[in-house]
Amino acid sequence: LATVIAVHPWAALGGGEHNVIGIARELAAARFSVLTFQLKSSSMVWGVLAAHSAEVAQVVQVGRWALSQLPPRPLVLLGASAGAPIAGSALEQLPSAAGYVGIGYTWGWLAAVGFGRHFGAIQRSATPKLFIQGETDEFTSPTTLRRAVERANGSRNDVLIVPKVGHFELEQPAFDELVAQHVIAWLLPVVTSATQQLGHNDESGAAGSSAAVGAAGSSAAHAQDGLKEQAAVRQAAEGKAAEGVELGEVG
């Protein structure tokens, strides 16, 4: 269906690849290909001063590898907590991305101290965007989120509020299935449209696109493709994807 790159929460506050594995597995069960990886994080102070440029560069490297090495399909960036603004900034360097999902995007005046320099990038992007947030998020109120999203470019900028849930609570495994269900429901029409556009723009790639669509419709064929892609991911971890970035397999 699509390749989803999952960007985890801020390592400076204990975030890591483990925070997105649960959602990644739910997406993989729905026939999305998902890449997870551990960001080589800057220190808290330097990361803020440099607008997390090193982390953004890693996401861009993984995205470019996925576009060049995996079967042709739409690319989606998904970020959780601090990973959401980092993934949003990577969108500018991955203009062919078909969609963006921000889970607990760190808007708000306090969060802006650390991540405010990312806000402009996601608001300038015309890529379809979904923002999921807990109603009692400690960093961003639903009102602040909606106001920020209203200023975003593009024809599709959606907001989903999970009732009675806080920022860090939404990151817990207990909410992985719920969050993933909302992500999948939102992504399906987005990636379907993007897949049709890919076929329209590149007639020469029609055979490959049809094969990818056919694999998505067959669980057995998809399982075989998944094994091949997992092998490719492991090769990437040896240096073929992004220098210094180790990709992980889901499942």
NUTORVO-774130 format. One record per atom (N, C-alpha, C, O): y, x, z. Coordinates in steps of 0.02 Angstrom, whole numbers, padded with zeros to 5 digits, always signed. Layout:
YXZ...
! end
This chain:
-00060+00041+00000+00000+00000+00000+00063+00043+00000+00107+00034-00043+00068+00089+00048+00126+00133+00054+00107+00192+00099+00059+00188+00137+00145+00245+00094+00138+00301+00140+00194+00297+00192+00253+00296+00174+00175+00294+00255+00222+00288+00310+00224+00353+00348+00172+00378+00370+00284+00381+00356+00293+00441+00397+00321+00419+00464+00375+00391+00467+00284+00432+00518+00303+00410+00585+00335+00468+00623+00305+00521+00631+00396+00457+00647+00434+00508+00683+00439+00489+00756+00463+00435+00773+00415+00532+00799+00408+00515+00870+00473+00522+00910+00522+00550+00884+00475+00495+00972+00535+00500+01015+00552+00573+01033+00514+00619+01019+00609+00581+01063+00639+00646+01078+00594+00687+01125+00576+00664+01179+00576+00747+01103+00534+00791+01143+00568+00813+01207+00536+00826+01257+00635+00816+01205+00673+00838+01264+00663+00790+01323+00673+00809+01381+00643+00728+01309+00630+00679+01362+00556+00663+01367+00537+00611+01394+00514+00707+01342+00442+00698+01347+00409+00663+01289+00349+00650+01291+00448+00647+01236+00419+00614+01178+00375+00660+01137+00384+00721+01138+00329+00631+01102+00285+00672+01060+00245+00629+01012+00253+00568+01011+00203+00661+00974+00162+00627+00924+00121+00571+00955+00107+00520+00923+00101+00580+01018+00059+00530+01051+00094+00462+01055+00061+00410+01059+00161+00462+01053+00198+00399+01059+00192+00354+00997+00204+00294+01002+00174+00383+00940+00170+00343+00878+00099+00336+00851+00088+00302+00801+00051+00367+00884-00018+00364+00860-00045+00292+00862-00079+00271+00815-00029+00254+00914-00055+00186+00920-00031+00142+00863-00070+00106+00832+00034+00144+00850+00062+00104+00795+00034+00129+00728+00019+00089+00684+00026+00194+00722-00001+00222+00660-00071+00196+00646-00088+00181+00589-00111+00191+00698-00180+00166+00689-00180+00093+00668-00221+00072+00627-00134+00054+00697-00129-00017+00677-00109-00023+00604-00137-00065+00568-00062+00018+00582-00041+00017+00512-00097+00040+00466-00107+00012+00412-00134+00091+00487-00189+00116+00447-00243+00062+00439-00274+00057+00386-00254+00023+00491-00303-00031+00487-00282-00084+00437-00323-00122+00411-00216-00088+00424-00190-00136+00375-00184-00104+00306-00150-00131+00262-00215-00046+00296-00220-00012+00232-00156+00025+00212-00143+00037+00153-00115+00044+00261-00060+00090+00248-00085+00161+00263-00126+00171+00308-00061+00209+00225-00075+00279+00241-00019+00304+00286+00040+00297+00268-00036+00332+00343+00014+00352+00392+00007+00426+00409-00048+00450+00423+00063+00461+00407+00066+00531+00427+00103+00536+00493+00160+00513+00499+00072+00567+00542+00104+00582+00605+00107+00658+00613+00067+00694+00584+00154+00682+00652+00159+00754+00664+00203+00766+00725+00243+00724+00745+00194+00826+00755+00234+00846+00813+00295+00885+00789+00288+00938+00760+00354+00857+00801+00415+00892+00782+00421+00956+00823+00408+00957+00883+00442+01010+00790+00462+01071+00826+00534+01060+00847+00580+01071+00808+00543+01039+00908+00607+01014+00931+00654+01069+00954+00633+01118+00984+00718+01060+00940+00770+01103+00966+00779+01088+01040+00754+01037+01065+00814+01132+01076+00830+01117+01146+00876+01057+01149+00906+01037+01099+00882+01027+01208+00923+00967+01216+00995+00981+01195+01024+00942+01156+01025+01035+01219+01095+01050+01205+01104+01069+01132+01148+01041+01098+01064+01116+01107+01072+01139+01038+01056+01083+00989+01089+01077+00937+01007+01042+01005+00990+00987+00961+01049+00940+00951+01063+00918+00895+01084+00925+01005+01142+00881+01001+01198+00915+00962+01228+00884+00918+01211+00978+00977+01266+01014+00943+01253+01020+00868+01299+01018+00828+01189+01028+00849+01171+01037+00779+01152+00972+00745+01127+00973+00689+01163+00916+00779+01144+00850+00752+01070+00848+00733+01051+00815+00685+01029+00884+00772+00956+00884+00761+00939+00901+00688+00892+00873+00660+00977+00947+00660+00967+00964+00589+00898+00994+00576+00869+00982+00523+00871+01031+00624+00804+01060+00614+00751+01006+00612+00705+01009+00571+00758+00955+00655+00710+00901+00656+00715+00858+00593+00664+00838+00564+00776+00845+00571+00786+00807+00509+00754+00843+00450+00722+00813+00408+00763+00910+00448+00735+00949+00393+00659+00945+00392+00629+00944+00338+00627+00942+00451+00555+00936+00453+00531+00870+00424+00482+00867+00388+00567+00816+00441+00549+00750+00414+00556+00750+00338+00514+00723+00303+00610+00780+00314+00621+00784+00242+00565+00823+00208+00541+00804+00155+00544+00878+00238+00491+00919+00209+00425+00880+00205+00390+00883+00154+00410+00844+00258+00348+00804+00257+00353+00750+00204+00305+00736+00168+00411+00718+00198+00421+00666+00148+00413+00692+00078+00381+00661+00036+00442+00750+00064+00436+00779-00003+00365+00799-00018+00341+00792-00075+00330+00824+00032+00259+00841+00021+00219+00778+00004+00178+00778-00042+00231+00724+00042+00194+00662+00030+00207+00636-00040+00161+00613-00074+00269+00639-00063+00287+00614-00129+00254+00656-00184+00238+00630-00238+00245+00720-00171+00219+00765-00224+00143+00773-00222+00113+00788-00273+00113+00762-00163+00042+00778-00156-00004+00716-00149-00063+00720-00167+00022+00661-00124-00020+00602-00114-00016+00556-00175+00030+00563-00215-00062+00509-00182-00060+00462-00239+00007+00426-00241+00036+00413-00188+00031+00410-00301+00097+00377-00306+00098+00309-00274+00062+00263-00293+00139+00302-00224+00149+00239-00189+00215+00243-00152+00241+00298-00141+00242+00186-00131+00307+00187-00096+00304+00228-00032+00253+00232+00002+00361+00258-00015+00368+00298+00045+00411+00260+00096+00464+00233+00078+00388+00258+00158+00425+00223+00211+00434+00272+00270+00387+00307+00288+00494+00273+00298+00507+00313+00358+00510+00267+00418+00544+00216+00417+00473+00285+00470+00472+00246+00532+00488+00293+00589+00456+00345+00597+00538+00276+00629+00556+00317+00686+00559+00276+00750+00578+00218+00750+00538+00307+00805+00539+00274+00870+00587+00309+00917+00585+00370+00923+00630+00270+00951+00679+00297+00997+00722+00349+00962+00751+00334+00910+00726+00410+00988+00766+00462+00955+00740+00479+00886+00777+00504+00844+00676+00465+00874+00648+00476+00808+00679+00430+00756+00676+00445+00696+00707+00374+00778+00737+00326+00732+00800+00354+00699+00805+00353+00638+00850+00380+00737+00907+00410+00704+00890+00473+00664+00921+00486+00613+00842+00512+00687+00821+00571+00649+00791+00551+00582+00808+00580+00530+00747+00501+00582+00719+00476+00520+00773+00445+00476+00771+00452+00415+00822+00411+00507+00876+00381+00469+00918+00433+00432+00939+00421+00376+00930+00490+00464+00968+00543+00431+00928+00574+00374+00957+00598+00325+00862+00575+00380+00820+00602+00327+00822+00559+00264+00807+00583+00210+00840+00495+00271+00842+00450+00213+00888+00476+00158+00874+00468+00099+00944+00508+00178+00992+00532+00128+00961+00585+00082+00982+00592+00025+00913+00621+00108+00880+00673+00067+00815+00649+00036+00781+00687+00001+00796+00587+00050+00737+00556+00020+00758+00490-00011+00736+00437+00010+00801+00493-00063+00829+00431-00092+00779+00384-00122+00794+00325-00133+00718+00408-00137+00668+00364-00167+00629+00325-00114+00585+00286-00132+00644+00335-00050+00609+00298+00002+00618+00223-00008+00673+00200-00024+00564+00186+00001+00566+00113-00012+00587+00073+00049+00609+00016+00042+00579+00101+00108+00595+00063+00168+00603+00107+00229+00583+00165+00229+00635+00079+00280+00648+00114+00343+00636+00066+00401+00657+00008+00398+00603+00091+00453+00593+00051+00514+00616+00092+00573+00593+00148+00584+00663+00065+00612+00687+00098+00673+00666+00058+00734+00687+00000+00742+00626+00087+00777+00602+00054+00837+00641+00083+00897+00634+00141+00914+00683+00042+00928+00723+00066+00984+00776+00116+00962+00787+00166+00997+00808+00103+00905+00861+00149+00881+00913+00157+00936+00935+00108+00966+00933+00218+00948+00977+00233+01005+01051+00226+00987+01088+00275+00982+01073+00162+00978+01144+00148+00972+01173+00146+01043+01138+00163+01092+01235+00125+01050+01264+00119+01116+01307+00179+01133+01297+00233+01106+01355+00170+01180+01404+00223+01194+01372+00284+01225+01392+00340+01209+01324+00275+01271+01292+00333+01302+01247+00370+01253+01248+00431+01249+01208+00332+01215+01164+00362+01165+01205+00398+01111+01181+00447+01082+01265+00374+01098+01307+00404+01046+01325+00477+01062+01339+00516+01017+01325+00495+01127+01339+00564+01146+01288+00611+01114+01306+00665+01090+01226+00590+01113+01174+00633+01085+01157+00619+01012+01135+00663+00977+01169+00556+00990+01144+00538+00924+01196+00505+00879+01180+00481+00824+01258+00502+00902+01310+00468+00863+01321+00497+00794+01342+00461+00749+01308+00562+00785+01319+00593+00719+01267+00571+00668+01273+00588+00609+01217+00534+00690+01167+00508+00643+01185+00438+00619+01158+00415+00568+01229+00404+00654+01241+00333+00640+01265+00322+00568+01243+00274+00535+01309+00365+00544+01337+00356+00477+01285+00358+00423+01289+00320+00374+01235+00401+00430+01184+00409+00378+01144+00345+00367+01133+00324+00311+01123+00315+00422+01082+00255+00415+01124+00196+00391+01099+00152+00356+01188+00195+00410+01231+00140+00388+01251+00148+00315+01264+00098+00281+01254+00209+00290+01270+00219+00219+01212+00203+00174+01222+00186+00115+01151+00208+00199+01092+00199+00158+01084+00126+00136+01094+00080+00175+01067+00117+00072+01054+00050+00045+00980+00032+00048+00959-00021+00026+00939+00078+00075+00867+00065+00082+00855+00005+00128+00889-00002+00178+00807-00039+00111+00790-00094+00156+00772-00069+00226+00734-00021+00233+00800-00100+00277+00793-00075+00345+00773-00131+00394+00796-00187+00389+00730-00113+00441+00710-00157+00495+00722-00121+00561+00700-00064+00570+00757-00154+00607+00769-00126+00673+00735-00171+00725+00749-00231+00729+00689-00141+00764+00654-00177+00816+00676-00150+00884+00678-00089+00894+00694-00194+00930+00719-00171+00994+00700-00220+01049+00693-00280+01038+00692-00193+01109+00680-00235+01167+00744-00269+01189+00798-00241+01184+00738-00329+01214+00796-00368+01235+00835-00334+01291+00896-00339+01294+00799-00299+01336+00832-00266+01392+00834-00190+01383+00833-00153+01432+00838-00167+01321+00843-00096+01306+00899-00064+01347+00955-00090+01350+00883-00008+01380+00932+00024+01425+00987+00061+01388+01039+00076+01419+00978+00076+01325+01028+00113+01287+01072+00069+01243+01131+00082+01232+01042+00016+01217+01076-00024+01166+01066-00098+01180+01009-00121+01186+01119-00135+01185+01113-00208+01194+01100-00240+01126+01118-00211+01075+01069-00298+01124+01059-00334+01061+01124-00345+01023+01125-00341+00961+01178-00357+01059+01243-00368+01026+01267-00304+00992+01291-00306+00936+01259-00247+01026+01279-00183+00997+01237-00168+00935+01263-00145+00884+01172-00181+00940+01128-00170+00883+01150-00211+00823+01156-00185+00768+01160-00276+00834+01178-00320+00778+01245-00299+00746+01252-00301+00685+01293-00280+00787+01357-00258+00760+01350-00196+00717+01381-00190+00665+01308-00149+00740+01297-00088+00702+01261-00102+00636+01279-00074+00584+01212-00146+00639+01173-00161+00578+01216-00200+00528+01206-00194+00468+01262-00241+00552+01306-00278+00507+01349-00232+00464+01371-00252+00410+01359-00171+00486+01400-00123+00448+01358-00081+00400+01385-00039+00365+01293-00093+00398+01249-00054+00355+01251-00078+00283+01257-00138+00269+01246-00031+00237+01242-00047+00165+01173-00076+00149+01126-00073+00189+01168-00105+00089+01105-00132+00066+01100-00206+00076+01136-00236+00117+01055-00236+00039+01047-00309+00040+00999-00333+00094+00995-00393+00108+00962-00286+00125+00913-00307+00175+00919-00262+00237+00899-00204+00235+00948-00289+00290+00954-00254+00353+00935-00303+00408+00976-00343+00430+00873-00300+00430+00846-00350+00475+00841-00325+00547+00831-00266+00559+00848-00371+00594+00844-00356+00665+00792-00401+00698+00790-00461+00686+00750-00371+00739+00700-00409+00776+00704-00388+00850+00696-00330+00866+00717-00436+00894+00723-00423+00965+00659-00447+01001+00640-00505+00994+00628-00403+01039+00569-00421+01078+00592-00443+01148+00622-00403+01184+00580-00506+01167+00607-00533+01230+00582-00496+01292+00524-00477+01297+00628-00487+01340+00612-00462+01407+00575-00395+01407+00531-00383+01448+00594-00351+01362+00563-00285+01357+00617-00232+01355+00667-00240+01320+00607-00177+01392+00654-00122+01393+00638-00068+01341+00589-00073+01305+00681-00017+01339+00675+00036+01289+00609+00074+01296+00569+00078+01249+00597+00101+01355+00537+00142+01365+00474+00098+01370+00419+00121+01353+00482+00037+01391+00425-00009+01393+00399-00022+01323+00338-00027+01313+00444-00029+01275+00424-00043+01207+00384+00015+01176+00347+00005+01128+00392+00075+01205+00355+00133+01180+00284+00136+01206+00244+00177+01183+00268+00094+01254+00202+00097+01286+00148+00069+01240+00161+00025+01199+00086+00094+01247+00030+00071+01205+00019-00005+01207-00006-00034+01159+00038-00037+01262+00027-00109+01268+00065-00149+01214+00046-00205+01198+00118-00119+01186+00158-00154+01136+00145-00129+01065+00177-00152+01017+00098-00082+01057+00086-00054+00990+00064-00108+00940+00089-00110+00884+00018-00150+00961-00008-00201+00915+00047-00250+00895+00054-00268+00837+00086-00273+00944+00140-00321+00930+00191-00291+00882+00210-00323+00833+00213-00230+00897+00263-00197+00854+00235-00187+00784+00269-00200+00735+00172-00164+00781+00142-00152+00715+00136-00216+00674+00146-00214+00613+00120-00271+00706+00115-00335+00670+00181-00354+00638+00183-00377+00581+00236-00344+00675+00302-00359+00647+00319-00311+00590+00347-00331+00539+00301-00248+00599+00315-00198+00546+00277-00215+00483+00304-00213+00428+00213-00231+00490+00171-00247+00432+00198-00309+00396+00203-00309+00334+00215-00361+00433+00240-00422+00402+00304-00409+00363+00316-00438+00310+00346-00365+00389+00409-00349+00355+00398-00303+00295+00430-00311+00243+00352-00256+00302+00341-00207+00250+00307-00235+00188+00321-00213+00132+00261-00283+00196+00222-00306+00140+00265-00326+00079+00252-00301+00025+00314-00370+00086+00355-00387+00028+00399-00329+00004+00413-00324-00055+00419-00286+00050+00461-00229+00032+00423-00180-00012+00447-00159-00065+00362-00162+00009+00324-00113-00030+00295-00144-00093+00285-00109-00143+00282-00210-00092+00259-00243-00153+00312-00239-00207+00297-00223-00265+00374-00252-00188+00429-00247-00235+00438-00176-00260+00449-00165-00319+00432-00128-00214+00440-00057-00233+00385-00034-00279+00396+00004-00325+00323-00058-00266+00266-00040-00309+00276-00067-00380+00262-00033-00429+00300-00128-00385+00314-00158-00451+00369-00119-00487+00366-00109-00548+00418-00096-00449+00472-00057-00479+00448+00010-00504+00469+00034-00556+00402+00041-00465+00374+00105-00486+00337+00097-00552+00343+00139-00596+00298+00043-00558+00261+00031-00620+00307+00017-00678+00293+00037-00734+00362-00017-00665+00410-00033-00718+00446+00029-00742+00460+00037-00802+00462+00075-00696+00501+00134-00713+00460+00189-00746+00487+00231-00781+00395+00187-00735+00353+00242-00761+00291+00214-00794+00238+00208-00762+00296+00197-00857+00239+00168-00893+00181+00217-00897+00123+00197-00895+00198+00281-00901+00145+00331-00907+00103+00335-00844+00046+00358-00846+00132+00312-00787+00094+00315-00724+00060+00250-00708+00035+00241-00653+00058+00204-00756+00030+00138-00742-00043+00142-00721-00065+00105-00677-00081+00186-00754-00152+00190-00737-00162+00213-00666-00203+00185-00629-00123+00264-00645-00128+00287-00576-00106+00235-00526-00136+00227-00474-00053+00198-00543-00028+00146-00497-00079+00090-00491-00091+00065-00436-00111+00071-00547-00161+00019-00545-00220+00040-00502-00248+00000-00465-00238+00104-00507-00293+00129-00466-00276+00124-00392-00318+00107-00351-00213+00141-00376-00192+00138-00306-00193+00066-00280-00215+00053-00225-00169+00019-00321-00169-00051-00302-00240-00076-00294-00255-00113-00246-00284-00057-00340-00353-00077-00335-00387-00051-00272-00427-00086-00241-00370+00011-00254-00398+00039-00193-00375+00001-00132-00412-00009-00084-00312-00021-00134-00285-00059-00077-00322-00124-00068-00327-00150-00012-00348-00152-00123-00383-00216-00119-00456-00210-00100-00489-00260-00089-00481-00149-00096-00551-00140-00079-00556-00095-00018-00537-00037-00020-00582-00121+00037-00585-00082+00098-00630-00021+00090-00616+00032+00118-00684-00028+00053-00729+00028+00043-00695+00084+00004-00698+00142+00022-00662+00064-00050-00628+00114-00091-00572+00146-00050-00559+00206-00056-00538+00106-00010-00483+00133+00030-00510+00183+00081-00478+00234+00094-00567+00169+00110-00596+00215+00159-00610+00283+00127-00597+00335+00157-00636+00282+00064-00649+00344+00030-00584+00381+00016-00580+00442+00025-00533+00344-00006-00468+00376-00018-00440+00405+00046-00411+00459+00047-00450+00368+00102-00425+00392+00166-00456+00458+00186-00421+00502+00212-00522+00465+00174-00555+00528+00190-00527+00585+00149-00517+00641+00174-00514+00571+00085-00486+00623+00041-00416+00643+00065-00398+00702+00066-00377+00592+00085-00309+00607+00107-00308+00644+00173-00265+00686+00185-00356+00628+00217-00360+00664+00280-00375+00738+00267-00348+00782+00301-00418+00751+00218-00432+00820+00201-00369+00854+00174-00356+00912+00189-00331+00817+00134-00269+00845+00108-00219+00859+00164-00183+00908+00161-00218+00815+00213-00172+00825+00269-00191+00888+00308-00147+00927+00328-00256+00899+00317-00277+00959+00352-00259+01022+00312-00241+01073+00342-00263+01019+00246-00241+01075+00205-00166+01086+00214-00143+01142+00216-00130+01031+00219-00058+01036+00228-00041+01071+00293+00007+01108+00297-00082+01059+00344-00070+01090+00409-00077+01165+00406-00050+01200+00449-00112+01190+00355-00119+01262+00347-00061+01293+00308-00060+01353+00295-00013+01251+00291+00047+01279+00260+00067+01250+00194+00118+01270+00167+00029+01202+00167+00044+01175+00102+00095+01119+00103+00122+01099+00051+00108+01092+00163+00157+01038+00166+00225+01065+00185+00260+01093+00143+00244+01059+00246+00309+01083+00269+00298+01143+00314+00258+01141+00361+00333+01197+00300+00324+01258+00337+00339+01246+00411+00392+01221+00429+00292+01263+00454+00301+01255+00525+00287+01185+00551+00295+01173+00611+00266+01139+00509+00252+01071+00530+00178+01057+00522+00150+01064+00468+00146+01036+00576+00075+01019+00573+00067+00944+00569+00087+00907+00614+00037+00922+00514+00026+00850+00505-00039+00829+00538-00085+00869+00547-00041+00766+00557-00100+00740+00591-00130+00682+00552-00096+00647+00516-00195+00674+00560-00229+00618+00527-00235+00560+00575-00238+00569+00636-00236+00500+00548-00239+00440+00589-00306+00406+00580-00331+00401+00524-00335+00384+00634-00397+00347+00628-00452+00377+00670-00508+00351+00670
! end
